[in-house]
Amino acid sequence: MKIGFFGFGCVGQGLYDILTKTNFNAEVIKICVKNKEKQRSIPSEIFTFDKWEILNNPSIDLVVEMIDDAKEAYQIVKYALQNGKNVVTANKKMLAENLVEFLEIQEKFGTALLYEASACGSIPIIRNLEEYYDNELLGNVQGIFNGSSNYILSKIFQEKMPYETALAQAQALGFAESNPILDVGGFDAKYKLCIITAHAYGLCIAPNEVFNYGIQNFSEYDLKFAQEKNLKIKLIASVGKISENEISLSVMPQFIHPKHELYYVENEYNGVIVEAGFSDKQIFVGKGAGGHPTGSAVLSDISAISYQYKYEYKKRQKRLPLRYVKHQILEIYVRYHQDEDLKGLDFQEISEKYEGRESKYLIGTISLENLFQLQNVLPERNIFIVNTGRKVIQNLFQLAQTEKQNLATA
Ligand SMILES: NC(=O)c1ccc[n+]([C@@H]2O[C@H](COP(=O)([O-])OP(=O)(O)OC[C@H]3O[C@@H](n4cnc5c(N)ncnc54)[C@H](OP(=O)(O)O)[C@@H]3O)[C@@H](O)[C@H]2O)c1
């Protein structure tokens, strides 16, 4: 195989190192990077700053895209696929935002796009959903999808490290995206969730249609609240069935109790729980970030390309009668200081309320749709929201109301 690399950062260098240490039969012909001043760890002849040296090189049959610029990555991947080159990428933002288009391009031009590294680093979840669970009745797929948020929360809970120090450490170790809000704001986990949903349920859902709320407003008060109850807080991405023909998606912090499978998944590790009708519960745990773990998933895709593997998007082909909805009811904890910061939060029921000198909190039930409507303003308020993780049984009246609304929108 003759490969052209785009990017020689954390993942690019990790992959290059892996290729030199394994017997995989592939040759890296060129590596396209951006910064002409940067010192490189390998001889300079292999580098180029001109993307066309790879894209228009007929001897290169595989493009491996590992840059941190989603817009440029989109142009590179699209051109390569349209011009007969297979592509492996790790760029979840670019994928999640353009999945439908890439599906069509692959079909039209007969090329393949693989992206196992884009979701949960070294955990082989995409190919498993595609191949292993192709006929399973999936109840839900949920977990810790973002290594740097998990690293930060682990350091806070285990070592009482200040948030900013933990974030700086995650960045120094190469776990964080160049723009940290993508990680701590829950965007990175959301992109991965959208990709996973396409392979779990066959629905390509635009990321801006999915609720994400991150950990950036986490405070010492929330830490105290959780620890007093022997709970941890993890950033959980979740997609699952809420009725026979409806699925719901969200990314938000969640209280995790010691018996939960994700309680001991710490630092840059990711954990994915797949609940299915016949296989029951299965748990995948592995490193979700870092050069070598991510590079190993990229290598696995390169190897799969060498034996002509392509995603068939099997669930999509089956055209399951599924709809994406947001009327799911959640129970949430909200820590706040001023009542006006609760504006627009339309609780169905409040089960607990506490007002202290330091802070106030309440626990109540609310619809995901309501949170979604406020998703741009919530991070700007002096509040922190955590899903309690408790299942809310909607009463018959609420169910009837929801059904009426569904019929009206249909
Ligand atoms: N880091 C992880 O653990 C991880 C895990 C899973 C997925 N990913 C994904 O993998 C991709 C790369 O992440 P990373 O952590 O390796 O990023 P990184 O360390 O910041 O490296 C980015 C690389 O992209 C190059 N680059 C940026 N814009 C370019 C352009 N227009 N043309 C050519 N090269 C360009 C940079 O060139 P210079 O060297 O010249 O600056 C650099 O080599 C991202 O999409 C990320 O989301 C990362």
The ligand as a Gaussian input file, in Angstrom:
#p B3LYP/6-31G(d) Opt

LIG

0 1
 N       -5.301000      13.397000      19.785000
 C       -6.121000      12.371000      19.950000
 O       -6.014000      11.613000      20.925000
 C       -7.197000      12.070000      18.952000
 C       -8.042000      10.955000      19.156000
 C       -9.022000      10.643000      18.200000
 C       -9.157000      11.450000      17.081000
 N       -8.344000      12.561000      16.930000
 C       -8.543000      13.376000      15.731000
 O       -7.393000      13.262000      14.923000
 C       -7.157000      14.484000      14.220000
 C       -5.741000      14.965000      14.532000
 O       -5.623000      15.193000      15.920000
 P       -4.191000      15.456000      16.600000
 O       -4.435000      15.386000      18.060000
 O       -3.159000      14.586000      15.985000
 O       -3.925000      16.981000      16.182000
 P       -2.571000      17.795000      16.354000
 O       -1.638000      17.105000      17.270000
 O       -2.959000      19.198000      16.668000
 O       -1.930000      17.761000      14.892000
 C       -2.569000      18.320000      13.809000
 C       -1.743000      18.125000      12.575000
 O       -2.497000      18.622000      11.466000
 C       -1.648000      19.406000      10.654000
 N       -2.467000      20.358000       9.909000
 C       -3.353000      21.252000      10.378000
 N       -3.952000      21.915000       9.355000
 C       -3.398000      21.416000       8.225000
 C       -3.579000      21.680000       6.853000
 N       -4.447000      22.602000       6.428000
 N       -2.869000      20.971000       5.950000
 C       -1.975000      20.033000       6.349000
 N       -1.761000      19.733000       7.654000
 C       -2.453000      20.428000       8.568000
 C       -0.685000      20.060000      11.628000
 O        0.448000      20.502000      10.913000
 P        1.752000      21.088000      11.637000
 O        2.447000      19.892000      12.219000
 O        2.499000      21.719000      10.557000
 O        1.234000      22.036000      12.680000
 C       -0.414000      18.891000      12.579000
 O        0.606000      18.062000      12.070000
 C       -8.247000      15.455000      14.668000
 O       -9.309000      15.388000      13.774000
 C       -8.709000      14.865000      16.003000
 O      -10.055000      15.178000      16.282000
 C       -7.390000      12.870000      17.833000

